[in-house]
Amino acid sequence: MRDAQSYLTPVLLVIAMPFTVVAQGVLSNSGATAIKVLTWIPIYTPFTMLARLGSGVSTMEIVGSGVLLAVFIGIEFVLLARVFRASLLNAGQKPNLAALARLVRRTPA
């Protein structure tokens, strides 16, 4: 459990930091460029798009960011399946970052 928490802490920081930009942009009700950019980064798309919907967003931007998010999720599932199959099913071994990167790049057997 401690290993999982140590891997998860940096991920949570990366996910949570841009919310200050989103909050400032929504509160000032401006079409800030930072919010528009965060809309197209798949990890932030759900949050920023929901924040922007009240200020009027084009349909093409909604559909485009949704499609990009769906493609990202599909790729993520494939890569995580490789890691799970090759590494996490091996009981008693702690994967490090370099080993995880090798497992993601490797093609499935």
N, C-alpha and C positions, 0 to 999 in steps of 0.2 A: 504494500500500500504506500509506503514511503517513496519507493521508486516511481510509482505512478504520479504521485504529487509533485515530485521534483521535475518530472518531464512536463507536467501540466502547467506549472507556474509561469514559465516564459510564454507559453501559448496564450494563456489568459491575459497576460500583459499586452501582447501584440493585438489581441482582439479588443481589449477594453480601451486602449489609448486613444484611438480616433473618435471616440464618443464625445470627447471634449470639443473637437472640431464640429461634429454634427450638431451638438447642443448649441454652440455659439451661432452656427449658420441658421438653424431653425428659429432660435430666439430673435435674431436680427431680421428674419424673414427676407433674406437676400438670396439670390441665386449664386451663392459662393462657389467658386471653382473647385475648392477642396471637396465640397459635398458632391459635386458632379463627378469628380474623379473617383471618390470612394464608392459611388454607385456602381462603377464598372469593375471594382475589385471584388471577386466572388465571395470572399469571406465577410465582407461588409455590406454586400448588396441588400440582404433582407432588412437590415436596420436603416440604412440610408434611404432606401426607396420608400419605406413606410414613413420616414420623417419628411420626405419630399412630396409625398402624394397630396398633402394639403395645399401646397403652393402651386400646383399645376405642373404636371409632367407629361410630355408627349407620349402617345401610345407606342410609338416606335422605340422610345427609350425604355419603356416598361417591358415590352416584348423582348428587346435585345438583351437587356440585363438579365431577364428571366432565362432566356436560352443559354446565355453564357454561364449562369449559375448552374443550370441543369447539366451542361457539359462538364463543368468543374466537378460536380458531385459524382458523375459517372467515372471520370478519371480517378478521383479520390478513392472510390470503392474498389477499383481495379488494383491500385497501388497498395491500399491497406489489406486487401485479400492476399496479395503476395507476401506481405510482411507477416500477416497472421499465420498463413500456411507454413511458411518456411522457418519462422523464428519463434513465435509465441507458443506454438504447439510443442516445442522442445522444452520439456519441463526442466526447471532448475537452472536455465541459462538466462543471464541478464543481457539483453541486447544494448549495445552502445550506439551512438549516432552514426558512426562510420559503418557499422554492420548493417544498420537499418537502411542506409543509403545504398549499400551494395545489393541488399535484398530487393529494393524497389526497382533498381535498374535491371536486374536479372529477369530474363524472360521465363515464363512458367514452363514447367516440364510437361 
